[in-house]
């Protein structure tokens, strides 16, 4: 973990707009990163794991 802390460095912030007339900032970081399907996958896997734990507990209780 100590070595990883030195190797994992963040990116520098983006440069400010070149002209005061342009105003505003660039797009929000991450842009169009698709995280929706990953969240659904995580929830489905957690529900499956929880269901298996419940079934195993019921089976153990029946014995």
The 8 nearest C-alpha neighbors of each residue, nearest first, counted from 0:
[[1, 3, 2, 4, 5, 6, 7, 8],
 [0, 2, 4, 3, 5, 6, 7, 8],
 [1, 3, 4, 5, 0, 6, 7, 8],
 [4, 2, 6, 0, 5, 1, 7, 8],
 [5, 3, 1, 2, 7, 6, 0, 8],
 [4, 6, 3, 2, 7, 8, 1, 0],
 [7, 5, 3, 4, 8, 2, 1, 9],
 [8, 6, 4, 5, 3, 9, 2, 10],
 [7, 9, 6, 10, 5, 4, 11, 3],
 [10, 8, 11, 7, 12, 6, 5, 4],
 [11, 9, 12, 8, 13, 7, 28, 14],
 [10, 12, 13, 9, 14, 8, 15, 28],
 [13, 11, 10, 14, 15, 9, 28, 25],
 [14, 12, 15, 11, 25, 10, 16, 24],
 [13, 15, 12, 16, 17, 11, 25, 24],
 [14, 16, 17, 13, 24, 18, 12, 25],
 [17, 15, 18, 14, 24, 22, 21, 19],
 [16, 18, 15, 19, 21, 14, 20, 22],
 [19, 17, 20, 21, 16, 22, 15, 23],
 [18, 20, 21, 22, 17, 16, 23, 15],
 [21, 19, 18, 22, 17, 16, 23, 24],
 [20, 22, 19, 18, 23, 16, 17, 24],
 [23, 21, 20, 19, 24, 16, 18, 17],
 [24, 22, 21, 25, 16, 19, 20, 15],
 [23, 25, 26, 22, 16, 15, 27, 21],
 [24, 26, 27, 23, 16, 28, 13, 15],
 [27, 25, 28, 30, 24, 29, 23, 31],
 [26, 28, 30, 29, 25, 24, 31, 32],
 [29, 27, 30, 26, 25, 31, 32, 13],
 [28, 30, 32, 31, 27, 26, 33, 34],
 [31, 29, 28, 32, 27, 26, 33, 25],
 [30, 32, 29, 33, 34, 28, 27, 26],
 [31, 33, 29, 30, 34, 35, 28, 36],
 [34, 32, 35, 31, 36, 37, 30, 29],
 [33, 35, 37, 36, 32, 38, 39, 31],
 [36, 34, 38, 37, 33, 39, 40, 32],
 [35, 37, 39, 38, 34, 40, 33, 41],
 [38, 36, 40, 34, 39, 35, 41, 33],
 [37, 39, 41, 35, 40, 36, 42, 34],
 [40, 38, 36, 42, 37, 41, 43, 35],
 [39, 41, 37, 43, 38, 42, 44, 36],
 [40, 42, 38, 44, 39, 43, 45, 37],
 [41, 43, 45, 39, 44, 40, 46, 38],
 [44, 42, 46, 40, 45, 41, 47, 39],
 [43, 45, 47, 41, 46, 42, 40, 48],
 [46, 44, 48, 42, 47, 43, 49, 41],
 [47, 45, 49, 43, 48, 44, 50, 42],
 [48, 46, 50, 44, 45, 49, 43, 51],
 [47, 49, 45, 51, 50, 46, 44, 52],
 [50, 48, 46, 52, 51, 47, 45, 53],
 [51, 49, 47, 53, 52, 48, 46, 54],
 [50, 52, 54, 48, 53, 49, 55, 47],
 [51, 53, 49, 55, 50, 54, 56, 48],
 [52, 54, 50, 56, 51, 55, 57, 49],
 [55, 53, 57, 51, 56, 52, 58, 50],
 [54, 56, 58, 52, 53, 57, 51, 59],
 [55, 57, 53, 59, 54, 58, 60, 52],
 [58, 56, 60, 54, 59, 55, 61, 53],
 [57, 59, 55, 61, 60, 56, 54, 62],
 [58, 60, 56, 62, 57, 61, 55, 54],
 [59, 61, 57, 58, 62, 56, 55, 54],
 [62, 60, 58, 59, 57, 56, 55, 54],
 [61, 59, 60, 58, 57, 56, 55, 54]]
